[in-house]
Amino acid sequence: MNIIDRYIGKQVLLATFFAVMVLSVVLVLGNIFKELLSQLVERPDISLGFVIRFMLYILPFSLSLTIPWGFLTAILLIFGRLSADNELVSLRMAGLSMARICASIGVVTLGLTGLCFWLNMSVAPAMKQKLTVMLPNMIFNLAKNNPDGLFKDQQVMTDIPGHMVYAEKTEDGLVNFQMIKLDERQRPEVFVIAKKVKLLSEMNEGIPALVLEMQDAYFELKSDPDPRNFTEAQPYFAEFAPMSISLDRLKKKDGKVKPETLGFSSLMKELDKDDLERGQRSSLRTEVSLRFSFSLACATLALIGVPLGITAQRRETSIGFAMSLLVGIVYFLLMTIAEMMRDKEHLYPHILVWLPNLIFLGLGFFLFRRMSAK
């Protein structure tokens, strides 16, 4: 029996590893295309380290989805092959029950459930918190750490509020530089042309600023204080003119607490507050239930995966992938629908998120019991 346990457990673990790896690559690349592709096309100077950090932040909560799905795929493939090769028939003829045959799967399920619990409760929220700071402030961090990457080659750059810039990028900086500075009502007040510009970033009393060191610069300043008069301008020329632009307006400040970015202990502290609105309390309670429910996904999908894999009795991998895709989509779609109702307290969303597990566990127990009785 030890040989059989090791054989089945090893096969399922290897298949799970490769399935999780493939699914994770798909999800991570999908998020890169969704969040970063436009910026990478417009700004190829974005550092590789930034992209790698983004991938590392995305990976933990991708794993909370891909581990259960990959485990389901592995079970369908392995048990479908065992059934097609009549290996399960031989084991049943030797007097082994289905529960005993699946003992190694139970051990693997416990291990993966513990891993998912750790990811959902601790790691994934921390990475989501970093992403909520990283993505909205991507332009700010780029301007602070790599100011050259902020500007697009021969395209108008409007990412800095109140400024429109056109320039050509070279290895030594920007050339043929043109900039219009706008007032609060988006009306031009300064026009600048420079032959060459070197970009620097500096911290001025804790406020980051972009410094433009302009060579052979020509300025036109609106001289009439009347905001409706644009006909009078004051020109002047400078061989060298530094100009500082504050980056403080680029930094996004979001004080709203997002439940999905809080650790489990922080979630419970938020729930203990007496001044919470009904929608906020419902959202926090739903988040707690959702993390526990998602952590049990491996056990739920394993229970339904074994009888489905045996019933399919197919050696082809395409059948197993198709079945795992169908089951996984239905399961996670139900989870997503329940999560979308997190603010609607009258619908009890913190209970609804358990419904997919209850449905699939009930169906899995039924199919497993009927299969074991044969």
C-alpha angles and dihedrals in degrees: 000000000000089000091050092047092050091045096052094038093049093048093050093045093050092046090047092051094053093042092050091047093052094044092046092051090051093049095044093048089046091055091047091053090046100046108021111023096088091048093046091051093048095038112031088170091076105124123253088231090063091053092046092050089050090052092049091050092048095046101071097057089038087058091053086063102034098047095063091040093047090047090053091049091050093050093049092049098044098042091042089056093044089052094045091051091048091238090129090052089055092050092048090049088054087062099257119143122225089247090057092046090053095047093106089050088056091055092048089047092055091050094048092044090055090049092050090047091055092046095048096044102041121002104041095050091050091051092046089053090054091048092052087058097038102050102045089044096044093112091045093052091045091052091047099045104026110016093174089063091057093071125073121222111255092343133109111259116206101162093108107074113245095015135095115191133183122182146140117247123227134166090263097049136273126339132188087027120189126177137175118197114206131205126231090281092051094254120140116257104158130033120191133187119182132176093216135004130194116202126219135166124215140171113241110190090329094311113111116229136186112230119206113200100198125194122202091002126180119201134193116190124190103246103184111085089209103103091211095057115082097158098090120067134168112224127197138162132221131184089209125016126166116205126188124210119191114232095195092103089057093063113092115219115197116176095176115115112233113202094212091061096053125095118238095260091048090050092054091048090052090050091054092061114109097208097064119127118235093252093049093049091048091050092051093047090048091051091054092049091044093056093050091044094049090048090061093052093101092056093044096049093042092056093053094037097062098058092040091051093049093045092052091058091190129141094197115101092215091070092052093048092048093050093046090049092052096045093043094049093050093047097047092040090058089048091050093049091051091047092052088063094055094118095048101089094179089065093054095231092179086066096038092061088065092055097085090053092048092049095047094041091051092048091045093051090049095050094042093050093047091048092049091051093059 
